[in-house]
Amino acid sequence: MRIRPRSIRARDTFVAAVIAALVFGATAIGVDFAVRTTVEAESLRQTQADARRVSGGVRDGTLRTPIPDTRGDIVLQVVEPGGRVQNANAPATDRFPVSTLWPSSNMRVRDYTECRGTWPDRHCSVIEAIRVSTAPESPVVYAAKPLPAYLSTGLLEAVLLLAVLTFAALAAWITWRVVGHTLGPVEAIRAQLAEISATDLSRRVPQPSGDDELAQLARTANATLDRLEKAVARQRQFASDASHELRTPIAGLRANLEDAATHPDDNDLPAVVRSALRDTDRLESIVTDLLLLARIGTGGTVAHEPVDLATLAAAELHRRTTAHALVTELAPGVTVSAVRMQLVRLLGNLLDNAERYAESTVRIEVARAGSWACLTVADDGPGIPPSDRERVFERFTRLDSARSRGAGGTGLGLAIAREIAHAHCGTLTIAATDTGAHLTLRLPLTPDVSPT
């Protein structure tokens, strides 16, 4: 079964520990090999020099008894066939032969390492064995230098293993701390997101300073929460508006139909049907406007296109008929990037509002103002009091309380117009004037259009 830590912190720590163990393990193996090779090579060089000196003395008969020492830690022996020690230096007096390996006549010199005993009393020596001559009765000269205890008992390997484990643990600890510090903001973001519920979308995740990946993640999460909060607010507003505004026409329609069904002989059925159709048309208009409000600015895939405001206004004025005088000042080439049908709806709502309240004249103007495109629709009606110039953009707001709902529209026209303006990064405001209502739409010009 494969073991895989669940958290990124534990997984990174585990990987760092494994990599550190492999790297330091390879380094330790190299150090062990280098130390052994160096020590054994130096020991062998010393034994070779002494073994060849003693072998030469045996051949020419000048070797003294006992063999004089040149280095106190090297054992020198001359061993006859059969294993009897013929001559030796002081450290090897009254000792058995240091080795049982007997060089053959065709390989007179042998260099090797030999170990005796078991851990922890294990002893190893570097030995050179030289057969003095090729004669069958030729003695053999042994020169043996004991290796340091740390090479014989495995102490060097134990120390290196301990060092590998220590450095691997240190690397794991450093990785654990560094990754924990790095992922701290992520944990804070996760905890905050876990606490945010559909009933409270106003909270935001903590945003680290800087412009690294964590800061970008926090900004993206907060931007997503902003969009989610707006979407939920739209849904709640839609539900509230629908339940509030649809109740009256539905209740009236039901009352008329129930009365006609209960007393068919006492009612003018054609009149009841006409009234029901009017209520149905109103319901359809309200539902259509509410759905449009719910869709505007929700980040859909509706494509923007260059729209000339003067051409758009001229086409809308040509399409509709009005009893008022129309005054137009349409500057050509005032182009914005927008959803054409939404701008058509915005302009239509502004014209409907102007025609509803105008006494004789409706004025439409398209112009540039710096990097902005301006579209103004004005009427010569009673105007809007300063205290109500923001309230008229609220849903289902009607300033004329005496006006019937049927004549006053759905009460969503200006709310829809402002939502469309905001969805296109623009504004829709009411100018402070003495007479009439002057509504001005401001949208950013397309980048390739500059003021003339």
C-alpha angles and dihedrals in degrees: 000000000000116000113216122168112234099219125069090229094055092042093051091046091051092049092047091050092050093047092046091049091050094047096044090041091055089047091050091050089052092048091048092050092046094049094047093046093048096046094043092047092051092046091049091050090055094046091048092054093050095041092053092046091052093043091053091049090052092051096049095036096240098114112119127218119267097029109249115243122239094171121024097216098055119091113216122191138168107206125192123215107282094043102274114145106234099181135356143167123256098275090053100044113132092005132128117250111290090230141019095211109114116197115228123235092255094049104039098167123058126177118191147135120248129188131197134188130021133275126316091019094044117137127190130189137188106232136190115194117194123187104216094217141350092255115117092239094048115133122230125233116217124196114183128180117190115234118234114274093245088064096043100046098039092249091134091055091047092052092047091048090050090050091050092051092046094050092043090051090047091051090049092049093049091047091048091052096043095046090044090052091046094048094043093094089047090055090048090051091048093049092048092048090050090056095049111094135179089261093058115033095152094090121095134202119254111268117214119221121255132041103274127125094276093052090048090049091052092048091049091048091050092047089051090050089050091054091044092050091050092047092050090046089052091050092049091046090049092051092046094047094045094049092045102043102033095052096075100050092041091051092048093047091049093047092051093047093045091049091049091048093047097044106023093161094053096051135074097236096195089053091048090051092049090050091048090051091051091051090047091051090051092049090050091050092049094048091047092051093045092051090049090052090050092052100044113102097000093125098258125165096257106140121233121224137182109276124190106215094204092053091045092051093046091051092049093048091048091052099053133060122219138178092220130085113258121217115189135187105177115175110205124234097032096142129179134177107245149128100275098211092051091053089048088054092046093051091045091053092049091049092047090052092047094048091048093058104024119110098202114330139053118190125202122189132180118189146142125254109185108295092348134090114221127202116182127189115187136174135192094232130119092292129219123286113244091244091058100044092100098033092062088069091060118100118270093005116153120176094193103072091184093058113100120238090241093057095037099059124228096308090239102095100097092037089056091046093054092045089054091049092051091046087058093049091255140112137239115202141164116238121227104250135155096230133032130351119290112194115187126195116201120193130170113259118241112269094248093055117086129180117267 
